[in-house]
Amino acid sequence: MCELHKKTTRIQYMRYLFFFVCLLFFHGTSSARVDETDVSDIRAVIESQLVAFGMGDAEKAFSAASSEVQTAYKSANNFMNMIRDLYSPLLNATEWRFQILVSRANNPIQIIKFTEPTGSDWIAAYKMVKSYQGFWKIDNVIMGKIEGELI
């Protein structure tokens, strides 16, 4: 890999990190912490949705979404159409790695890095909310492609 490509890759990765730091800064952070059970539960919800995407299980994927998202899309079919249009790399992620979980008031943000079948790496920030029943749900996802190799 040439030096220019390595430098460009680092710059793109740094842009994504800067974006996520700005996201957290402008939305604020909180001293409220999630406990180990919350971390485990949050990661299980995200993982169950990724597995459901891979299996084509629209109902299970839709069930991991917050009530606000479910209300907006009304059905699992509509939800999956939106995922195909806007978040298609998540549909067949072949590998994912949980990164940092940032405690943000009552809405923690879980950062993950995932790989799609083409081998491209992506980074995603999952905003989580607790349902009225006390279960963690996915409220929003922001993601970006990581170009090149990280060194």
N, C-alpha and C positions, 0 to 999 in steps of 0.2 A: 504494500500500500504506500503510495507516495505521501510525502510530508504535507503537501497542500490538502489532500483528502483527509488525513488525520486531523489537521487543524480545523477544517470545515466541520468534521464530525464532532469534535469537542465543542465548537461554537454552537452547533445545533442542539447538542445535549444541554449545554449551559443555558440556552434560551428556554428550554422546557423547564429546567430547574428554576430559573428566574421567574417564569410564568407562574409556577406553583407557589413559589415564595410570595410573589405579589398577590396571588389569590388569597393566601392565608393572611397576609398583612392587611389587605383592604377589608377583609371580612372579619378580622380580629381573631385572636386566640384566647383561650380561657385557661385559668388555672385548674378548672374542673378536669379531672382525669377519668379515663375509662379504666375499669379494672381488667384483670387477666381474663375473666369470664366474658366480658364485653368484647375484648379483642378476639377471642376464640369464636364467639358467636358472629361477629361482624365478618370475619374471614370465612366462616362456614357458609354464610348467606351469599357472599360474592362467589365463592367456589361452586355452590350449588347452582347458581345462575349460569356460570360459565359451562358447567357440565351439561345443564339443560339446553343451552344454546347448541353445544356440540351434538347432542342427541336429537335435536329438533323438537324438543318438548316445550312448546310455546306456553302451555298452562303453568308448568313449573317455573319457567323463566319469569313469567308475568307475576307469579305469586311472590317473587323476591322483591318486586318493586313496591315503593311506598303507595299509600292510598291516594296521594295527590297524582302520582303518575298513572295509577290505575284509573282514576276518574278522568284524567285527560285523554287516555287512549281507549277507554271503555271496554276493550276486549283483548284477549291474548293475541288474536290475529292482527289487529291494528298495531299493537305493541311490537310484534315481530316484524311487521312491515317497516316501522320506524327504525328498528334495529338494523334491518337489511340496508336501509337507505343511508343512515347516519353513522352506524357503529359496526359495519360489516366485519372488520377485523376481529371483533370479539366473538363472532359466530363460530369460528373454528379454531380458536386459540389452541395451540398444541402444547403450550407450557406457560405457566404463570408463576411469578414469584412475588410474594408479598414484601413490600418495602416498609417504609415508616407509616405509622398511624399517628395522625396529628389530632390531638384533642382540641375541639373547637366548640365551646359551650356544650350544647346538647346534640351537636351535629359533627361527630368525628369524621375525618377525611382519611380514607385508606388509600395509600399509593401502591399501585402494583406495576410490575413490568411484565409484559406478556409477549409471546411470539406467535405469529400467524403461520399458516402452512407454507407460505412462500419463504419463510425464514426471517422475515422482517420483524424487528423488535419495536414495541410500542410502550408508552408509559400512560397510565390512566390514574385519575384521581376520582375515587368513589365517595360521594357525600352520603352519609348514612343518617337515618332518622329512626327513632323508636316509635313503633306503632302504639296505639292506645292499649293494645293487649300486652305491650311490653317486649315485643320482638323487634329486632333490628331489620330495617328494610333499606333498599337502595333508592335514594331520592334523585340523584343526578350523577352523571359521569362526564368528565372532560378527559379527552385523550389526544395524544399526538404521536406521530411516528418518529422513531429515532433513526436517523439516517447514518449509514456506515457502521463502523465498529467502534466500540468504546474501548479506550486504552487506559 
